[in-house]
C-alpha cells in the first residue's frame, strides 16, 4: 500500500492549481447572469406548461 504524505499532496494541489486558467471577473459575471436568466426563463416556461396541462385536465374531467 502506498504511503500517504499530506505535505506532498498539498504541493501537488498547489502545482495543479497554478496551471488552471481562471476566468476573469467579467466572464464570471456574464456566465452567472446567463445562468440566472435561463433559469428564470425555464421556470416561466414550466409554469406556462403546467397551467396549460391543468386547464386541459379540468376541461377533460369537468372539475
Rosetta blueprint (number, residue, H / E / L):
1 X L
2 X L
3 X L
4 X L
5 X L
6 X H
7 X H
8 X H
9 X H
10 X H
11 X H
12 X H
13 X H
14 X H
15 X H
16 X H
17 X H
18 X H
19 X H
20 X L
21 X L
22 X L
23 X L
24 X L
25 X H
26 X H
27 X H
28 X H
29 X H
30 X H
31 X H
32 X H
33 X H
34 X H
35 X H
36 X H
37 X H
38 X H
39 X H
40 X H
41 X H
42 X H
43 X H
44 X H
45 X H
46 X H
47 X H
48 X H
49 X H
50 X H
51 X H
52 X H
53 X H
54 X H
55 X H
56 X H
57 X H
58 X H
59 X H
60 X H
61 X H
62 X L
63 X L
